[in-house]
């Protein structure tokens, strides 16, 4: 298995943003550390019905938002690194708004990473079932705060930006 450092490079390449992601991570090592934490927790977790994982979408979206901020295309005034972080957290907070089950086990992302859930559920019969929870602004805020706690980020610093970002569309 690839080291954590190598794994985020692989994910950036698979997401089609490797050169830009590497440049961002060299300039902002803390963003690389936070991204690595997200990879550690959410790696291989599905996102929509395509082949994308939540990690691929998170890295691609955060690099795109960083680029938009650099070009001045963003409607909000903040440092590009803040956009990267807000987008990353915004995407991962979507995982918290779904109920993911395998057999009788339900994944709680706040308590268990994806790999441990899947390892523990291998012997369980049944398919992986993903269902959306009832959406509300309160649920979005709680989900965002949960991801911030997981990745040790101050939610008060980035939630105002992330809450104004367009919702991530799941492919069906």
C-alpha positions, 0 to 999 in steps of 0.5 A: 500500500502506498504511503500517505504522502504517495497516496495523496499524489496518486489521488491528485493525479487520478483527479486530473489536478496533480501539477496544480495540487503539488504547487498548492501543497508546496506553497501551503504545507498545512493544506497538504496535511489537512488533505492527507487527514481527509484521505486517511479518513475518507479514502475509497468512500464512494461518491455518487454512482460513478467511479469517483470517490469522495476524496477525488471530488474533494481534491478536484473541487478544492484545487478548482476553488483555489484557482478561481480565487487566484484569478479573481473569479470568486464572488467572495474576498478571501485568500486562495488557501481559504477557498481550498480549505472551504471547498475541501471541507464542503465536499467532505461534509456531504458524506455526513448527510448520507446514511451508508449501510452494509448489512446491519452496520451503519457507517458513522464517519464521525466515529470510524474511517471508511477503511475500518468500516469496510473491513469490519463489514466484510462478513456482512451480507448485503449490498452497500446502501446509500440514502440521503438524509433529509436536507436542511441548513442545520444538517449542513452546518452540523455536517460541516462542523463534524468534518472540521472536528475530524480534520482539526480545523476551526469551523468558524474560520471557513464555514461562512465561505463554504456555506455560500458555495454551491452544493456538490451534485451527486451523479446518479 
